[in-house]
Amino acid sequence: MSIRLFFFSILFFMLISCSKDEPIYKPTEKSNAYNLYKEAYEAFELNDFFYANKKFDEAEVSFEKVELAAKSAVMSIFSLYGINFYDEALENIDRFLLTYPADKNVIYVEYLKAVIFFEQIGNERKDLQPLLDASSQIDLFTKKYPDSDYTIDLKFKKDLIQNQLAAKELFNAKYYISVKKWIPAINRLKVIVNDYDKTIFIEESLHRLVEIHYFLGLENEAKKYAQLLGYNYNSSEWFEKSYKILNNEYVLKEKLIKKNNKDSIIKKIIKIIK
């Protein structure tokens, strides 16, 4: 008998002996989806988001009803968000939107996507891309759901983003001013004037334009930005500084200012007493 036939004979007898005892593969019982969801939710309430995410995922694939599977998927996403697993949460959000496009929680999931982008924003000295991504996602949401309660919150966040974008431009402009690179500085400041004119940095930006143009001998241009600053913000400290640049004889009378401030405080107190 050949060696090959010998080995086949041994394998045959092994299979027969195994079949007499118990089957080689025994399918496991399907987990109860409701128990899995309950276990996940209990972990979620205890802020054990990592374990909750695992169990919500198991519940999702165990539910036969689509709406319950979708609900599990939403809770899984929020669990990932709870432990700052932003990349994984965004991946699951995209999967959710493809798998459950008609689910009632779609609007909340899209809102959460915008919030995750927003929460990854650094300061104005860091990477600009998260700011642009967050701004774009907020614009998509507010355009799609203009009457949503979430839109109010996202519009507030958009204002903060605009301020940070303007701060980024101003930071760069000040750097160029410090190294006397006037053209790049002017270009950065003009971006703020043209695109972020409703931010808190518009006044300083206009003043810096007055300052640079006056220094370069472009007095007419300096006056143009001073007039713009004066017309819109004639009570600001930046307007006062610009005015001093264009009017050398102007002297800041500190005593008079202090007196005016004192008078105004007294007037406020009198109004309260009345």
CORSUL-V756173 format. One record per backbone hydrogen bond with DSSP energy under -1.0 kcal/mol. NH is the residue of the N-H (numbers start at 1). CO is the residue of the C=O. E is the energy in kcal/mol with one decimal. If there is no record, write none. Layout:
# CORSUL-V756173
nh,co,e
NH,CO,E
NH,CO,E
This chain:
# CORSUL-V756173
nh,co,e
6,2,-1.8
7,3,-2.1
8,4,-2.0
9,5,-1.8
10,6,-1.9
11,7,-2.3
12,8,-2.1
13,9,-2.2
14,10,-1.9
15,11,-2.1
16,12,-1.9
17,13,-2.2
18,14,-2.2
19,15,-2.0
22,18,-1.5
36,32,-2.1
37,33,-2.4
38,34,-2.4
39,35,-2.6
40,36,-2.4
41,37,-2.7
42,38,-2.2
43,39,-1.7
44,40,-2.2
45,41,-2.3
47,44,-1.7
48,43,-2.8
49,47,-1.6
52,48,-2.3
53,49,-2.5
54,50,-1.5
55,51,-2.2
56,52,-2.8
57,53,-2.0
58,54,-1.7
59,55,-2.5
60,56,-2.4
61,57,-1.5
63,59,-1.9
69,65,-2.0
70,66,-2.7
71,67,-1.8
72,68,-2.0
73,69,-2.0
74,70,-2.1
75,71,-2.0
76,72,-2.1
77,73,-2.1
78,74,-2.3
79,75,-1.9
80,76,-1.9
81,77,-2.2
82,78,-2.0
84,81,-1.5
85,80,-2.7
86,84,-1.7
89,85,-2.4
90,86,-2.6
91,87,-2.1
92,88,-2.3
93,89,-2.2
94,90,-2.2
95,91,-2.0
96,92,-2.6
97,93,-2.5
98,94,-1.3
99,95,-2.4
100,96,-3.4
103,100,-1.5
106,103,-1.4
109,105,-2.3
110,106,-2.5
111,107,-1.9
112,108,-2.6
113,109,-1.8
114,110,-1.7
115,111,-2.2
116,112,-2.5
117,113,-1.9
118,114,-2.2
119,115,-2.6
121,118,-1.6
126,123,-1.7
132,128,-1.7
133,129,-2.9
134,130,-2.4
135,131,-2.3
136,132,-2.4
137,133,-2.4
138,134,-2.4
139,135,-2.1
140,136,-2.1
141,137,-2.0
142,138,-2.8
143,139,-1.8
144,140,-1.8
145,141,-3.2
148,145,-1.4
154,150,-2.3
155,151,-2.4
156,152,-1.6
157,153,-2.0
158,154,-2.3
159,155,-1.8
160,156,-1.6
161,157,-2.0
162,158,-2.6
163,159,-2.0
164,160,-1.9
165,161,-2.6
166,162,-2.3
167,163,-2.4
168,164,-2.2
169,165,-2.0
170,166,-2.6
171,167,-2.6
172,168,-2.0
173,169,-2.5
174,170,-2.6
175,171,-1.6
176,172,-2.3
177,173,-2.2
178,174,-2.3
179,175,-1.4
180,177,-1.4
181,176,-3.2
185,181,-1.5
186,182,-2.8
187,183,-2.5
188,184,-2.2
189,185,-2.2
190,186,-2.3
191,187,-1.4
192,188,-1.3
193,189,-2.0
194,190,-2.6
195,191,-3.0
196,192,-1.7
199,196,-1.5
202,199,-1.2
205,201,-1.9
206,202,-2.2
207,203,-2.1
208,204,-2.6
209,205,-1.7
210,206,-2.0
211,207,-2.8
212,208,-2.6
213,209,-2.2
214,210,-2.3
215,211,-2.0
216,212,-2.1
217,214,-1.3
218,213,-2.7
219,217,-1.3
222,218,-2.1
223,219,-2.6
224,220,-1.9
225,221,-1.9
226,222,-2.0
227,223,-2.7
228,224,-1.8
229,225,-2.2
230,226,-3.0
231,227,-2.9
232,228,-1.6
233,229,-2.7
236,233,-2.0
240,236,-1.6
241,237,-2.1
242,238,-2.1
243,239,-2.7
244,240,-1.9
245,241,-1.4
246,242,-1.7
247,243,-1.2
250,247,-1.8
254,252,-1.2
257,253,-2.1
258,254,-2.7
259,255,-2.4
260,256,-2.5
261,257,-2.4
262,258,-2.5
263,259,-2.7
264,260,-2.2
265,261,-2.0
266,262,-2.3
267,263,-2.5
268,264,-1.8
269,265,-2.2
270,266,-2.5
271,267,-2.1
272,268,-2.0
273,269,-2.5
274,270,-2.6
